[in-house]
Amino acid sequence: MTTLEKLRGEVDTIDDEIASLLDKRLQVGKAIIDAKKSKNLPIEDLDREKEIVSRVVKNSRVDEALINEIYFNIFDHVKNG
């Protein structure tokens, strides 16, 4: 197996893990929406969304703009999905 093939295999494994974690993240987000609806709470909490993104940025080496884009897309999908 070549180095390129090994690296591609690693990427495939990582992509599968990301997809699995994203699925879990969306499921929990939707459960939160359901809990808010059952208590007549507002669905959107921009302060909480900013808090989440700030925490992730702080604990990551990933570019802040990319994290913002990913997470705000997740939030939008959960709220509108």
Secondary structure, DSSP 8 states (H G I E B T S, - for coil): --HHHHHHHHHHHHHHHHHHHHHHHHHHHHHHHHHHHHTT--S--HHHHHHHHHHHHHT--S-HHHHHHHHHHHHHHHHH-
